[in-house]
Amino acid sequence: MRRRSGNGTEDFKIELTSLVDIMFLLILFLVLTTTFTVNQGMFKVSLPSAVTSVSKPVQDHKVLTIVVTHDNSVYVNNTNVGLEGLLSFISTYVEQYGTPTAVHLKADQKAEYGTIIKVMDVLRSKKVLNIDLIVKKLQ
């Protein structure tokens, strides 16, 4: 907007209020429309290899992914529940959503065998019997 000062020169003034409003609306739009995805490979898990591995596509949304890391930490769908909290997590899941159609168990090569057996035992105690052990294909 132009204004004339008393000495005859013109002063320029930019109205920033409307620009700030537009910027806030753009930021709000971007935040609300952005989908945040968690990378399934966020854990450093060294899967064992097998020649006879078969890839099965995930066809159902009721598939749980359990990851056992090299230090025997237990994650369910990228949430650290620990071995102690696995039973309560599975119990709550079964009560809310029903029995999962499948469980994908990804265990690091250095994870203790006993930990993997305990995870499978917890799943079987809650009548979850379709457990897939995930390995990488040996070529």
Secondary structure as UniProt FT lines:
FT   STRAND          2..4
FT   TURN            6..7
FT   STRAND          10..12
FT   HELIX           17..33
FT   HELIX           40..42
FT   STRAND          49..50
FT   TURN            51..52
FT   STRAND          63..68
FT   TURN            70..71
FT   STRAND          74..76
FT   TURN            77..78
FT   STRAND          79..80
FT   HELIX           82..97
FT   STRAND          102..107
FT   TURN            109..110
FT   HELIX           113..125
FT   TURN            126..127
FT   STRAND          131..133
FT   STRAND          136..137
//
